[in-house]
Every structure is written in C-alpha cells, then in structure tokens.
Amino acid sequence: MAFAVTLITGGRLGDRFGHRPVFVAGAASLLAGCAPGTGVLLAPASRRVCSPG
C-alpha cells in the first residue's frame, strides 16, 4: 500500500513539474538518506555559504 501511494504521488508530481526535476529531487533524497552523519550533509552547505564570492 505504501509503495502504491508513493508511486501515484511521484507520477502526479512528475506530470506537474516534469520528470527530470522529480527524479533529481528523489535521487538527492536517497543520497541524503544514505549519508553516514549530519556533518556530511552540512559540509557542502556551509562551504557554499562561507566561501567568498
């Protein structure tokens, strides 16, 4: 049941926003879920915020 809800919701989002952005968001979410800790998630964001330019 949970898979069906996810599949239907993903399909609707793909129809509305385009398949590529929905796929990229899903891939980013999967990679974030596989991160070993919060430092891995926060390091790129802090580097982007603290970098001059």
A tleap script that builds the chain and sets N, CA, C and O, in Angstrom:
source leaprc.protein.ff14SB
mol = sequence {
  NMET ALA PHE ALA VAL THR LEU ILE THR GLY
  GLY ARG LEU GLY ASP ARG PHE GLY HIE ARG
  PRO VAL PHE VAL ALA GLY ALA ALA SER LEU
  LEU ALA GLY CYS ALA PRO GLY THR GLY VAL
  LEU LEU ALA PRO ALA SER ARG ARG VAL CYS
  SER PRO CGLY
}
set mol.1.N position { 0.824 -1.194 0.000 }
set mol.1.CA position { 0.000 0.000 0.000 }
set mol.1.C position { 0.871 1.262 0.000 }
set mol.1.O position { 0.596 2.215 -0.730 }
set mol.2.N position { 1.920 1.257 0.825 }
set mol.2.CA position { 2.797 2.429 0.888 }
set mol.2.C position { 3.499 2.647 -0.449 }
set mol.2.O position { 3.674 3.788 -0.878 }
set mol.3.N position { 3.897 1.571 -1.103 }
set mol.3.CA position { 4.557 1.695 -2.404 }
set mol.3.C position { 3.594 2.282 -3.431 }
set mol.3.O position { 3.996 3.110 -4.248 }
set mol.4.N position { 2.351 1.871 -3.401 }
set mol.4.CA position { 1.358 2.383 -4.349 }
set mol.4.C position { 1.133 3.882 -4.147 }
set mol.4.O position { 1.032 4.633 -5.117 }
set mol.5.N position { 1.055 4.308 -2.909 }
set mol.5.CA position { 0.861 5.735 -2.624 }
set mol.5.C position { 2.064 6.530 -3.117 }
set mol.5.O position { 1.899 7.597 -3.710 }
set mol.6.N position { 3.273 6.023 -2.877 }
set mol.6.CA position { 4.481 6.708 -3.334 }
set mol.6.C position { 4.542 6.748 -4.853 }
set mol.6.O position { 4.923 7.765 -5.431 }
set mol.7.N position { 4.177 5.672 -5.493 }
set mol.7.CA position { 4.213 5.604 -6.946 }
set mol.7.C position { 3.211 6.579 -7.571 }
set mol.7.O position { 3.537 7.275 -8.532 }
set mol.8.N position { 2.018 6.626 -7.035 }
set mol.8.CA position { 0.993 7.534 -7.564 }
set mol.8.C position { 1.384 8.985 -7.322 }
set mol.8.O position { 1.246 9.824 -8.213 }
set mol.9.N position { 1.869 9.285 -6.125 }
set mol.9.CA position { 2.280 10.652 -5.809 }
set mol.9.C position { 3.448 11.088 -6.683 }
set mol.9.O position { 3.459 12.210 -7.187 }
set mol.10.N position { 4.422 10.220 -6.865 }
set mol.10.CA position { 5.561 10.543 -7.730 }
set mol.10.C position { 5.140 10.765 -9.161 }
set mol.10.O position { 5.669 11.653 -9.831 }
set mol.11.N position { 4.200 9.977 -9.643 }
set mol.11.CA position { 3.693 10.156 -11.000 }
set mol.11.C position { 2.978 11.474 -11.180 }
set mol.11.O position { 3.147 12.151 -12.195 }
set mol.12.N position { 2.181 11.838 -10.196 }
set mol.12.CA position { 1.467 13.123 -10.270 }
set mol.12.C position { 2.435 14.295 -10.232 }
set mol.12.O position { 2.275 15.263 -10.976 }
set mol.13.N position { 3.441 14.209 -9.365 }
set mol.13.CA position { 4.439 15.276 -9.308 }
set mol.13.C position { 5.228 15.355 -10.613 }
set mol.13.O position { 5.550 16.446 -11.083 }
set mol.14.N position { 5.535 14.199 -11.194 }
set mol.14.CA position { 6.236 14.182 -12.473 }
set mol.14.C position { 5.419 14.809 -13.584 }
set mol.14.O position { 5.961 15.508 -14.440 }
set mol.15.N position { 4.134 14.567 -13.577 }
set mol.15.CA position { 3.263 15.184 -14.576 }
set mol.15.C position { 3.180 16.696 -14.402 }
set mol.15.O position { 3.114 17.443 -15.378 }
set mol.16.N position { 3.183 17.126 -13.168 }
set mol.16.CA position { 3.011 18.553 -12.897 }
set mol.16.C position { 4.298 19.347 -13.083 }
set mol.16.O position { 4.276 20.418 -13.689 }
set mol.17.N position { 5.428 18.836 -12.566 }
set mol.17.CA position { 6.674 19.599 -12.556 }
set mol.17.C position { 7.704 19.106 -13.570 }
set mol.17.O position { 8.724 19.762 -13.783 }
set mol.18.N position { 7.452 17.981 -14.183 }
set mol.18.CA position { 8.411 17.420 -15.123 }
set mol.18.C position { 9.131 16.238 -14.498 }
set mol.18.O position { 9.357 16.190 -13.289 }
set mol.19.N position { 9.478 15.304 -15.336 }
set mol.19.CA position { 10.057 14.065 -14.817 }
set mol.19.C position { 11.479 14.259 -14.297 }
set mol.19.O position { 11.856 13.665 -13.287 }
set mol.20.N position { 12.267 15.081 -14.978 }
set mol.20.CA position { 13.665 15.261 -14.564 }
set mol.20.C position { 13.782 15.915 -13.185 }
set mol.20.O position { 14.522 15.391 -12.352 }
set mol.21.N position { 13.091 17.037 -12.889 }
set mol.21.CA position { 13.214 17.628 -11.552 }
set mol.21.C position { 12.751 16.692 -10.434 }
set mol.21.O position { 13.334 16.679 -9.349 }
set mol.22.N position { 11.716 15.919 -10.698 }
set mol.22.CA position { 11.234 14.987 -9.675 }
set mol.22.C position { 12.257 13.873 -9.461 }
set mol.22.O position { 12.485 13.451 -8.328 }
set mol.23.N position { 12.870 13.400 -10.535 }
set mol.23.CA position { 13.895 12.368 -10.408 }
set mol.23.C position { 15.105 12.892 -9.637 }
set mol.23.O position { 15.639 12.202 -8.769 }
set mol.24.N position { 15.537 14.119 -9.957 }
set mol.24.CA position { 16.693 14.699 -9.272 }
set mol.24.C position { 16.395 14.884 -7.786 }
set mol.24.O position { 17.253 14.611 -6.948 }
set mol.25.N position { 15.196 15.342 -7.453 }
set mol.25.CA position { 14.826 15.502 -6.049 }
set mol.25.C position { 14.804 14.151 -5.341 }
set mol.25.O position { 15.235 14.045 -4.193 }
set mol.26.N position { 14.308 13.131 -6.011 }
set mol.26.CA position { 14.293 11.795 -5.407 }
set mol.26.C position { 15.685 11.239 -5.226 }
set mol.26.O position { 15.965 10.601 -4.210 }
set mol.27.N position { 16.571 11.466 -6.194 }
set mol.27.CA position { 17.946 10.991 -6.082 }
set mol.27.C position { 18.669 11.724 -4.952 }
set mol.27.O position { 19.433 11.110 -4.206 }
set mol.28.N position { 18.435 13.021 -4.822 }
set mol.28.CA position { 19.055 13.788 -3.744 }
set mol.28.C position { 18.548 13.309 -2.392 }
set mol.28.O position { 19.316 13.224 -1.434 }
set mol.29.N position { 17.277 12.999 -2.309 }
set mol.29.CA position { 16.711 12.492 -1.069 }
set mol.29.C position { 17.296 11.128 -0.710 }
set mol.29.O position { 17.572 10.854 0.458 }
set mol.30.N position { 17.480 10.285 -1.704 }
set mol.30.CA position { 18.077 8.969 -1.469 }
set mol.30.C position { 19.511 9.102 -0.989 }
set mol.30.O position { 19.916 8.410 -0.055 }
set mol.31.N position { 20.288 9.986 -1.615 }
set mol.31.CA position { 21.671 10.191 -1.185 }
set mol.31.C position { 21.738 10.778 0.219 }
set mol.31.O position { 22.613 10.407 1.002 }
set mol.32.N position { 20.833 11.681 0.544 }
set mol.32.CA position { 20.806 12.241 1.896 }
set mol.32.C position { 20.452 11.171 2.923 }
set mol.32.O position { 20.966 11.183 4.042 }
set mol.33.N position { 19.583 10.255 2.544 }
set mol.33.CA position { 19.226 9.172 3.458 }
set mol.33.C position { 20.361 8.198 3.687 }
set mol.33.O position { 20.412 7.540 4.726 }
set mol.34.N position { 21.269 8.097 2.737 }
set mol.34.CA position { 22.415 7.191 2.861 }
set mol.34.C position { 23.620 7.846 3.517 }
set mol.34.O position { 24.638 7.183 3.720 }
set mol.35.N position { 23.535 9.123 3.852 }
set mol.35.CA position { 24.668 9.827 4.456 }
set mol.35.C position { 24.950 9.250 5.843 }
set mol.35.O position { 24.021 8.969 6.599 }
set mol.36.N position { 26.223 9.073 6.175 }
set mol.36.CA position { 26.553 8.474 7.468 }
set mol.36.C position { 26.320 9.400 8.656 }
set mol.36.O position { 26.210 8.922 9.785 }
set mol.37.N position { 26.244 10.693 8.437 }
set mol.37.CA position { 26.020 11.611 9.555 }
set mol.37.C position { 25.630 12.985 9.060 }
set mol.37.O position { 25.635 13.260 7.861 }
set mol.38.N position { 25.292 13.842 10.007 }
set mol.38.CA position { 24.841 15.181 9.633 }
set mol.38.C position { 25.979 16.037 9.101 }
set mol.38.O position { 25.746 16.959 8.320 }
set mol.39.N position { 27.209 15.743 9.515 }
set mol.39.CA position { 28.345 16.512 9.013 }
set mol.39.C position { 28.488 16.398 7.510 }
set mol.39.O position { 28.860 17.362 6.842 }
set mol.40.N position { 28.195 15.224 6.977 }
set mol.40.CA position { 28.275 15.013 5.531 }
set mol.40.C position { 27.233 15.859 4.817 }
set mol.40.O position { 27.480 16.334 3.709 }
set mol.41.N position { 26.093 16.053 5.422 }
set mol.41.CA position { 25.035 16.852 4.819 }
set mol.41.C position { 25.291 18.347 4.952 }
set mol.41.O position { 24.958 19.118 4.052 }
set mol.42.N position { 25.883 18.759 6.071 }
set mol.42.CA position { 26.064 20.183 6.329 }
set mol.42.C position { 27.341 20.751 5.727 }
set mol.42.O position { 27.415 21.958 5.500 }
set mol.43.N position { 28.340 19.934 5.461 }
set mol.43.CA position { 29.619 20.429 4.940 }
set mol.43.C position { 29.477 21.171 3.620 }
set mol.43.O position { 29.999 22.280 3.507 }
set mol.44.N position { 28.793 20.617 2.602 }
set mol.44.CA position { 28.672 21.374 1.341 }
set mol.44.C position { 27.895 22.671 1.499 }
set mol.44.O position { 28.219 23.665 0.850 }
set mol.45.N position { 26.893 22.679 2.334 }
set mol.45.CA position { 26.099 23.895 2.534 }
set mol.45.C position { 26.920 24.971 3.241 }
set mol.45.O position { 26.859 26.143 2.868 }
set mol.46.N position { 27.681 24.584 4.249 }
set mol.46.CA position { 28.492 25.573 4.955 }
set mol.46.C position { 29.619 26.085 4.083 }
set mol.46.O position { 29.988 27.256 4.170 }
set mol.47.N position { 30.168 25.229 3.250 }
set mol.47.CA position { 31.236 25.665 2.346 }
set mol.47.C position { 30.681 26.670 1.334 }
set mol.47.O position { 31.352 27.641 0.982 }
set mol.48.N position { 29.467 26.431 0.876 }
set mol.48.CA position { 28.847 27.335 -0.095 }
set mol.48.C position { 28.528 28.679 0.544 }
set mol.48.O position { 28.690 29.720 -0.092 }
set mol.49.N position { 28.071 28.668 1.807 }
set mol.49.CA position { 27.701 29.911 2.497 }
set mol.49.C position { 28.941 30.708 2.879 }
set mol.49.O position { 28.951 31.934 2.769 }
set mol.50.N position { 29.981 30.021 3.325 }
set mol.50.CA position { 31.175 30.709 3.842 }
set mol.50.C position { 32.180 31.093 2.766 }
set mol.50.O position { 33.121 31.832 3.055 }
set mol.51.N position { 32.016 30.629 1.564 }
set mol.51.CA position { 33.003 30.921 0.514 }
set mol.51.C position { 32.837 32.351 0.030 }
set mol.51.O position { 31.714 32.827 -0.136 }
set mol.52.N position { 33.948 33.036 -0.196 }
set mol.52.CA position { 33.846 34.400 -0.719 }
set mol.52.C position { 33.427 34.405 -2.178 }
set mol.52.O position { 33.744 33.487 -2.934 }
set mol.53.N position { 32.741 35.408 -2.546 }
set mol.53.CA position { 32.374 35.491 -3.962 }
set mol.53.C position { 30.999 35.835 -4.150 }
set mol.53.O position { 30.540 35.943 -5.287 }
savepdb mol mol.pdb
quit
